[in-house]
Amino acid sequence: MKAFVVYCHPSEDSFTRHVRDSFIKGVVDSGNEYELSDLYKMNFQTDMTEKEYLRDSNYRTTPGLAEDVLAEQRKINSSDAIVFIYPVFWTDVPAKLKGWFDRVWTYGFAYGEKSMKLLQKGLVLCTTGHTKSELKKYKLLESMEKVMLGDRLFKKVHDAEFIVFDGMTKACDLREKNWNKNLETAYQKGKNLFAPRS
């Protein structure tokens, strides 16, 4: 089976990059395959054009989509799972990933008369500087999960899961303490991506 990994981080010198690598190793070690879109390395165009806006806002399937958007949609429809790996910026995905959703989740593909296949699995692996207790205190964790699973992946996957690797800022003592444990979790999520959840 195949996982489509949408990865978004501006630096290779990051814990999030290690999460990506550990997760992919798990997928490969399980005998499955993956395809990666590294949005920064691809220099993915994230600003919606006026033409794209008018197409979607008027619920039209014409004019045709840009080739970079079609390429991402083909990757989705050739996969069995979609996985998002990113750092949390201001309680949301980085702007480049938000732009990916704006442009790739088009009318006629992700909503309306959908041509997007219903994927077996949707997985979010995100890293935060704040701890989960801090995020829960202000109900930020709940809102982050609701946006990703209740909006962006809603009715697009059979089974969705949201995993937060918290306290991973370089200023937090938990970073070193939880480093190996978090990467083992990422590896296991890759290895068991297509295994039935108990």
Secondary structure as UniProt FT lines:
FT   STRAND          2..7
FT   HELIX           15..29
FT   TURN            30..31
FT   STRAND          33..38
FT   HELIX           39..42
FT   HELIX           50..57
FT   TURN            58..59
FT   HELIX           67..77
FT   STRAND          81..87
FT   TURN            90..91
FT   HELIX           95..104
FT   TURN            108..110
FT   STRAND          119..127
FT   HELIX           132..137
FT   TURN            138..139
FT   HELIX           140..147
FT   HELIX           148..152
FT   TURN            154..156
FT   STRAND          157..165
FT   TURN            170..171
FT   HELIX           174..191
FT   TURN            192..194
//
